[in-house]
Amino acid sequence: MTRNEFRLLHRLRVRWVEVDLQKIVFNGHYLMYFDTAMADYWRALAIPYEDTMHQLGGDLYVKKASLEYHASAQYDDRLDVGLRCERIGNSSIQFVGGIFCGDQLLITGELLYVYANPNTKTSMPVPQVLRETMLGFEEGQTVTTLETGHWSTLKDKAQPVRTQVFVQEQGIDAKDEWDAADTSAVHAVITNRFGHPLGTARLLEKSPGIAQIGRMAVVRVMRGSGLGGQLLNALVDIAKARGDKEVHLHAQCSVQAFYAREGFVPVGEPFDEVGIAHIEMRKVLALR
């Protein structure tokens, strides 16, 4: 087994609390490592696990978990935990995993889940859309769709994301969230294979040759999975195509580093906007 056999690799660092008196990772923690990586697996499939399983009417329950030990991890080691969906039966899903320190294989594992009714705990067939999403991911297929367009066509997808992130999570007053600019903006929305909207943003013309990106939101459980970068780059490409020379945005200070990685630089000092600290950031475009 090698690292290259896994499309999903979750990086973690061994903590002091996880080592035993021999100064190596306590053997039971390796199962926890696989379980922790499972959250990243669902993120990689663009599946908000709890909401999706609730919609499908079922849930996954562990039937079997086994580990084979080849070598030990030590305090402060940086480990990569690989997971792969190996087989999907009628109601069962089998994962195989490997834990690596560099290229060295430390642990191999198997996790067997049963898809079942959460009330009766009786097994049910794995839904076809879940089956196709998982197998498609393992085959290298994309699991999201990005659309751009006008408010009239994307409102029903963009509005729930913005409501969840800005109004419910961040406590922004709904009257400050919705404005007339939505109708003139170009909107971008990302959905998963279940049709669930996961992220959105909009592009305005601030002034001739100057674009303004705003209202960028990704649902909480999907943050850190690259969706924000996809939204941002899609709108930057549209700005380039229409001949804009710069893109401006008001970044929440807590995510300033994200925009900096995408080539935006801060301008001026932080300021308050709807009760949240923001800073203006700009990116000069290399026109086609």
C-alpha beads as a LAMMPS data file, in Angstrom:
LAMMPS data file: protein, C-alpha beads

288 atoms
287 bonds

1 atom types
1 bond types

-500.0 500.0 xlo xhi
-500.0 500.0 ylo yhi
-500.0 500.0 zlo zhi

Masses

1 110.0

Atoms # bond

1 1 1 0.000 0.000 0.000
2 1 1 1.316 3.459 -0.966
3 1 1 0.150 7.042 -0.579
4 1 1 -0.654 7.216 -4.295
5 1 1 -3.508 4.756 -3.849
6 1 1 -5.570 7.397 -2.021
7 1 1 -7.310 10.406 -3.498
8 1 1 -8.055 11.611 0.043
9 1 1 -5.131 12.226 2.413
10 1 1 -5.826 13.943 5.725
11 1 1 -2.813 15.606 7.394
12 1 1 -2.476 15.608 11.165
13 1 1 0.269 16.025 13.764
14 1 1 0.695 13.693 16.728
15 1 1 -0.113 15.465 19.994
16 1 1 1.555 14.850 23.352
17 1 1 -1.681 13.515 24.842
18 1 1 -1.764 10.735 22.207
19 1 1 1.502 9.005 23.150
20 1 1 1.874 6.345 25.823
21 1 1 4.595 5.483 28.326
22 1 1 6.702 4.071 25.485
23 1 1 6.643 7.528 23.880
24 1 1 4.763 6.185 20.846
25 1 1 1.154 6.684 19.791
26 1 1 -1.220 4.610 21.914
27 1 1 -2.562 1.906 19.611
28 1 1 -6.230 2.851 20.015
29 1 1 -5.637 6.365 18.698
30 1 1 -5.008 5.119 15.167
31 1 1 -8.693 4.267 14.871
32 1 1 -9.456 7.808 15.993
33 1 1 -7.132 9.080 13.232
34 1 1 -9.127 7.173 10.612
35 1 1 -12.376 8.492 12.074
36 1 1 -11.021 12.043 11.983
37 1 1 -10.014 11.612 8.343
38 1 1 -13.552 10.474 7.543
39 1 1 -14.813 14.025 8.104
40 1 1 -12.377 15.210 5.432
41 1 1 -13.569 12.429 3.135
42 1 1 -17.130 13.750 3.212
43 1 1 -15.796 17.270 2.658
44 1 1 -13.840 16.051 -0.363
45 1 1 -17.107 14.656 -1.732
46 1 1 -18.724 18.086 -1.096
47 1 1 -21.209 16.403 1.233
48 1 1 -22.325 18.219 4.409
49 1 1 -22.786 14.920 6.215
50 1 1 -25.511 15.650 8.764
51 1 1 -27.831 17.598 6.469
52 1 1 -27.356 15.149 3.592
53 1 1 -28.092 12.042 5.645
54 1 1 -31.150 13.738 7.120
55 1 1 -32.436 14.431 3.610
56 1 1 -31.743 10.872 2.475
57 1 1 -33.521 9.438 5.501
58 1 1 -30.692 7.155 6.605
59 1 1 -27.318 7.151 8.318
60 1 1 -24.097 5.144 8.411
61 1 1 -23.222 2.876 11.335
62 1 1 -19.908 1.119 11.922
63 1 1 -20.201 -2.663 11.572
64 1 1 -16.509 -3.536 11.656
65 1 1 -13.237 -1.741 12.311
66 1 1 -9.846 -3.434 12.088
67 1 1 -6.236 -2.246 12.226
68 1 1 -2.913 -3.823 11.279
69 1 1 0.234 -2.340 12.803
70 1 1 3.451 -2.120 10.763
71 1 1 5.352 0.610 12.632
72 1 1 4.690 3.227 15.302
73 1 1 4.189 6.974 15.126
74 1 1 5.862 9.180 17.714
75 1 1 5.127 12.525 19.312
76 1 1 5.138 15.436 16.837
77 1 1 5.213 13.204 13.737
78 1 1 3.306 14.599 10.792
79 1 1 1.038 11.877 9.510
80 1 1 -1.087 11.497 6.379
81 1 1 -4.216 9.399 6.772
82 1 1 -5.520 7.963 3.509
83 1 1 -9.059 6.687 3.010
84 1 1 -10.578 5.020 -0.013
85 1 1 -14.044 3.633 -0.663
86 1 1 -13.225 0.086 -1.711
87 1 1 -16.655 -1.415 -2.268
88 1 1 -20.342 -0.550 -1.984
89 1 1 -22.772 -3.408 -1.512
90 1 1 -26.525 -3.267 -1.231
91 1 1 -26.464 -1.645 2.220
92 1 1 -22.774 -1.746 3.149
93 1 1 -19.826 0.535 2.389
94 1 1 -16.268 -0.694 2.855
95 1 1 -13.344 1.699 3.328
96 1 1 -9.670 0.816 3.394
97 1 1 -7.110 3.152 4.872
98 1 1 -3.432 3.724 5.394
99 1 1 -1.541 5.940 7.822
100 1 1 1.796 7.209 6.546
101 1 1 4.724 9.105 8.002
102 1 1 6.365 10.441 4.886
103 1 1 6.345 7.458 2.524
104 1 1 6.513 4.893 5.338
105 1 1 3.323 2.912 5.881
106 1 1 2.611 2.682 9.604
107 1 1 -0.941 1.345 9.822
108 1 1 -3.470 -0.248 7.492
109 1 1 -7.133 -0.375 8.362
110 1 1 -10.603 -1.383 7.258
111 1 1 -13.885 0.293 8.166
112 1 1 -17.174 -1.344 7.264
113 1 1 -20.342 0.739 7.526
114 1 1 -23.981 -0.219 7.141
115 1 1 -26.518 2.249 5.793
116 1 1 -29.584 2.020 8.017
117 1 1 -32.769 3.668 9.195
118 1 1 -31.741 5.895 12.152
119 1 1 -34.953 5.115 14.057
120 1 1 -35.173 1.349 13.655
121 1 1 -31.464 0.676 12.977
122 1 1 -32.507 -1.700 10.191
123 1 1 -30.385 -1.739 7.045
124 1 1 -31.541 -0.018 3.863
125 1 1 -30.146 0.090 0.308
126 1 1 -27.449 2.728 -0.208
127 1 1 -29.139 5.576 -2.141
128 1 1 -28.089 5.686 -5.781
129 1 1 -26.972 9.325 -5.665
130 1 1 -24.696 8.590 -2.696
131 1 1 -23.322 5.496 -4.431
132 1 1 -22.617 7.403 -7.655
133 1 1 -21.003 10.321 -5.818
134 1 1 -18.617 8.106 -3.864
135 1 1 -17.632 5.871 -6.768
136 1 1 -17.326 8.884 -9.067
137 1 1 -14.986 10.608 -6.635
138 1 1 -12.763 7.529 -6.460
139 1 1 -12.638 7.488 -10.269
140 1 1 -11.395 11.085 -10.290
141 1 1 -14.650 12.779 -11.261
142 1 1 -15.545 16.252 -10.040
143 1 1 -18.215 16.345 -7.365
144 1 1 -19.364 19.970 -7.657
145 1 1 -20.840 22.220 -10.321
146 1 1 -20.104 25.940 -10.569
147 1 1 -22.673 28.162 -12.276
148 1 1 -22.517 31.865 -13.064
149 1 1 -25.470 33.988 -14.067
150 1 1 -28.052 36.521 -12.999
151 1 1 -30.069 36.772 -9.810
152 1 1 -33.247 35.705 -11.572
153 1 1 -31.785 32.258 -12.298
154 1 1 -29.520 31.726 -9.277
155 1 1 -31.471 33.398 -6.478
156 1 1 -32.973 30.141 -5.176
157 1 1 -29.484 28.664 -4.761
158 1 1 -27.557 31.735 -3.586
159 1 1 -30.113 33.027 -1.098
160 1 1 -30.102 29.994 1.272
161 1 1 -26.288 30.071 1.526
162 1 1 -26.157 33.778 2.301
163 1 1 -28.979 33.447 4.814
164 1 1 -27.206 30.594 6.584
165 1 1 -23.770 32.251 6.663
166 1 1 -24.454 35.953 7.028
167 1 1 -27.833 36.191 8.746
168 1 1 -27.923 33.056 10.918
169 1 1 -24.237 32.420 11.631
170 1 1 -22.798 35.946 11.688
171 1 1 -25.903 37.711 12.962
172 1 1 -26.137 40.311 10.171
173 1 1 -29.558 41.930 9.968
174 1 1 -31.471 40.600 6.974
175 1 1 -32.246 44.154 5.823
176 1 1 -28.493 44.760 5.464
177 1 1 -27.930 41.548 3.532
178 1 1 -30.328 42.030 0.621
179 1 1 -30.021 45.028 -1.679
180 1 1 -30.864 46.181 -5.176
181 1 1 -27.325 45.418 -6.371
182 1 1 -28.202 41.725 -6.528
183 1 1 -30.296 42.278 -9.631
184 1 1 -27.434 43.866 -11.584
185 1 1 -24.637 41.588 -10.352
186 1 1 -23.160 38.482 -11.893
187 1 1 -23.563 35.670 -9.352
188 1 1 -21.567 32.470 -8.905
189 1 1 -22.936 29.416 -7.101
190 1 1 -21.396 26.022 -6.336
191 1 1 -23.635 22.997 -5.816
192 1 1 -22.848 19.356 -5.084
193 1 1 -24.195 16.242 -6.791
194 1 1 -27.242 16.300 -4.538
195 1 1 -28.138 19.755 -5.836
196 1 1 -27.310 21.386 -2.496
197 1 1 -25.835 24.915 -2.792
198 1 1 -22.565 25.137 -0.877
199 1 1 -21.164 28.562 -1.738
200 1 1 -21.883 31.795 -3.551
201 1 1 -20.445 35.216 -4.435
202 1 1 -21.326 38.148 -6.665
203 1 1 -19.516 40.501 -9.059
204 1 1 -20.460 44.170 -9.539
205 1 1 -19.098 47.022 -11.623
206 1 1 -17.814 49.481 -9.036
207 1 1 -16.808 52.019 -11.686
208 1 1 -15.643 51.778 -15.304
209 1 1 -12.818 49.217 -15.402
210 1 1 -13.103 48.423 -11.686
211 1 1 -14.905 45.280 -10.513
212 1 1 -16.189 44.647 -7.001
213 1 1 -16.585 41.155 -5.546
214 1 1 -18.765 40.677 -2.514
215 1 1 -21.254 38.547 -0.621
216 1 1 -18.863 35.603 -0.773
217 1 1 -20.002 32.785 1.482
218 1 1 -19.312 29.072 1.892
219 1 1 -21.340 26.939 4.287
220 1 1 -19.436 26.244 7.495
221 1 1 -18.784 22.511 7.122
222 1 1 -17.317 22.988 3.635
223 1 1 -14.806 25.714 4.476
224 1 1 -11.210 24.860 3.747
225 1 1 -12.117 22.566 0.871
226 1 1 -11.232 24.994 -1.934
227 1 1 -14.737 26.144 -2.822
228 1 1 -14.009 29.771 -1.918
229 1 1 -11.074 29.852 -4.307
230 1 1 -13.202 28.418 -7.101
231 1 1 -15.867 31.082 -6.611
232 1 1 -13.325 33.896 -6.433
233 1 1 -11.396 32.771 -9.511
234 1 1 -14.566 32.306 -11.558
235 1 1 -15.625 35.906 -10.926
236 1 1 -12.098 37.251 -11.469
237 1 1 -12.077 35.497 -14.850
238 1 1 -15.369 37.169 -15.760
239 1 1 -13.935 40.552 -14.748
240 1 1 -10.889 39.921 -16.963
241 1 1 -13.033 38.853 -19.889
242 1 1 -15.070 42.054 -19.794
243 1 1 -11.905 44.174 -19.647
244 1 1 -11.754 45.245 -16.014
245 1 1 -8.335 46.404 -14.844
246 1 1 -8.755 45.787 -11.100
247 1 1 -10.911 43.807 -8.714
248 1 1 -11.772 45.291 -5.317
249 1 1 -13.423 43.656 -2.316
250 1 1 -14.139 44.235 1.353
251 1 1 -12.611 41.258 3.172
252 1 1 -13.601 40.307 6.669
253 1 1 -10.346 40.634 8.610
254 1 1 -10.643 37.072 9.890
255 1 1 -10.207 35.751 6.326
256 1 1 -7.762 38.348 5.008
257 1 1 -5.070 35.675 4.608
258 1 1 -7.297 33.723 2.214
259 1 1 -7.606 36.665 -0.161
260 1 1 -3.898 37.414 0.158
261 1 1 -3.129 33.897 -1.093
262 1 1 -5.289 34.659 -4.119
263 1 1 -3.244 37.764 -4.975
264 1 1 -5.251 40.502 -3.249
265 1 1 -3.375 43.171 -1.277
266 1 1 -4.791 45.293 1.579
267 1 1 -5.439 48.994 1.107
268 1 1 -5.859 51.384 4.036
269 1 1 -6.893 50.508 7.557
270 1 1 -9.546 48.104 8.862
271 1 1 -13.064 49.480 9.209
272 1 1 -16.406 48.382 10.593
273 1 1 -19.086 47.105 8.244
274 1 1 -22.360 45.687 9.635
275 1 1 -20.593 45.225 12.982
276 1 1 -17.727 43.135 11.559
277 1 1 -14.119 44.269 11.014
278 1 1 -13.286 44.513 7.299
279 1 1 -10.385 45.691 5.194
280 1 1 -10.388 46.777 1.562
281 1 1 -8.285 44.590 -0.725
282 1 1 -7.432 44.933 -4.412
283 1 1 -5.998 42.853 -7.206
284 1 1 -4.587 44.233 -10.455
285 1 1 -5.605 42.083 -13.389
286 1 1 -3.343 40.909 -16.197
287 1 1 -5.679 41.379 -19.130
288 1 1 -5.958 38.764 -21.831

Bonds

1 1 1 2
2 1 2 3
3 1 3 4
4 1 4 5
5 1 5 6
6 1 6 7
7 1 7 8
8 1 8 9
9 1 9 10
10 1 10 11
11 1 11 12
12 1 12 13
13 1 13 14
14 1 14 15
15 1 15 16
16 1 16 17
17 1 17 18
18 1 18 19
19 1 19 20
20 1 20 21
21 1 21 22
22 1 22 23
23 1 23 24
24 1 24 25
25 1 25 26
26 1 26 27
27 1 27 28
28 1 28 29
29 1 29 30
30 1 30 31
31 1 31 32
32 1 32 33
33 1 33 34
34 1 34 35
35 1 35 36
36 1 36 37
37 1 37 38
38 1 38 39
39 1 39 40
40 1 40 41
41 1 41 42
42 1 42 43
43 1 43 44
44 1 44 45
45 1 45 46
46 1 46 47
47 1 47 48
48 1 48 49
49 1 49 50
50 1 50 51
51 1 51 52
52 1 52 53
53 1 53 54
54 1 54 55
55 1 55 56
56 1 56 57
57 1 57 58
58 1 58 59
59 1 59 60
60 1 60 61
61 1 61 62
62 1 62 63
63 1 63 64
64 1 64 65
65 1 65 66
66 1 66 67
67 1 67 68
68 1 68 69
69 1 69 70
70 1 70 71
71 1 71 72
72 1 72 73
73 1 73 74
74 1 74 75
75 1 75 76
76 1 76 77
77 1 77 78
78 1 78 79
79 1 79 80
80 1 80 81
81 1 81 82
82 1 82 83
83 1 83 84
84 1 84 85
85 1 85 86
86 1 86 87
87 1 87 88
88 1 88 89
89 1 89 90
90 1 90 91
91 1 91 92
92 1 92 93
93 1 93 94
94 1 94 95
95 1 95 96
96 1 96 97
97 1 97 98
98 1 98 99
99 1 99 100
100 1 100 101
101 1 101 102
102 1 102 103
103 1 103 104
104 1 104 105
105 1 105 106
106 1 106 107
107 1 107 108
108 1 108 109
109 1 109 110
110 1 110 111
111 1 111 112
112 1 112 113
113 1 113 114
114 1 114 115
115 1 115 116
116 1 116 117
117 1 117 118
118 1 118 119
119 1 119 120
120 1 120 121
121 1 121 122
122 1 122 123
123 1 123 124
124 1 124 125
125 1 125 126
126 1 126 127
127 1 127 128
128 1 128 129
129 1 129 130
130 1 130 131
131 1 131 132
132 1 132 133
133 1 133 134
134 1 134 135
135 1 135 136
136 1 136 137
137 1 137 138
138 1 138 139
139 1 139 140
140 1 140 141
141 1 141 142
142 1 142 143
143 1 143 144
144 1 144 145
145 1 145 146
146 1 146 147
147 1 147 148
148 1 148 149
149 1 149 150
150 1 150 151
151 1 151 152
152 1 152 153
153 1 153 154
154 1 154 155
155 1 155 156
156 1 156 157
157 1 157 158
158 1 158 159
159 1 159 160
160 1 160 161
161 1 161 162
162 1 162 163
163 1 163 164
164 1 164 165
165 1 165 166
166 1 166 167
167 1 167 168
168 1 168 169
169 1 169 170
170 1 170 171
171 1 171 172
172 1 172 173
173 1 173 174
174 1 174 175
175 1 175 176
176 1 176 177
177 1 177 178
178 1 178 179
179 1 179 180
180 1 180 181
181 1 181 182
182 1 182 183
183 1 183 184
184 1 184 185
185 1 185 186
186 1 186 187
187 1 187 188
188 1 188 189
189 1 189 190
190 1 190 191
191 1 191 192
192 1 192 193
193 1 193 194
194 1 194 195
195 1 195 196
196 1 196 197
197 1 197 198
198 1 198 199
199 1 199 200
200 1 200 201
201 1 201 202
202 1 202 203
203 1 203 204
204 1 204 205
205 1 205 206
206 1 206 207
207 1 207 208
208 1 208 209
209 1 209 210
210 1 210 211
211 1 211 212
212 1 212 213
213 1 213 214
214 1 214 215
215 1 215 216
216 1 216 217
217 1 217 218
218 1 218 219
219 1 219 220
220 1 220 221
221 1 221 222
222 1 222 223
223 1 223 224
224 1 224 225
225 1 225 226
226 1 226 227
227 1 227 228
228 1 228 229
229 1 229 230
230 1 230 231
231 1 231 232
232 1 232 233
233 1 233 234
234 1 234 235
235 1 235 236
236 1 236 237
237 1 237 238
238 1 238 239
239 1 239 240
240 1 240 241
241 1 241 242
242 1 242 243
243 1 243 244
244 1 244 245
245 1 245 246
246 1 246 247
247 1 247 248
248 1 248 249
249 1 249 250
250 1 250 251
251 1 251 252
252 1 252 253
253 1 253 254
254 1 254 255
255 1 255 256
256 1 256 257
257 1 257 258
258 1 258 259
259 1 259 260
260 1 260 261
261 1 261 262
262 1 262 263
263 1 263 264
264 1 264 265
265 1 265 266
266 1 266 267
267 1 267 268
268 1 268 269
269 1 269 270
270 1 270 271
271 1 271 272
272 1 272 273
273 1 273 274
274 1 274 275
275 1 275 276
276 1 276 277
277 1 277 278
278 1 278 279
279 1 279 280
280 1 280 281
281 1 281 282
282 1 282 283
283 1 283 284
284 1 284 285
285 1 285 286
286 1 286 287
287 1 287 288
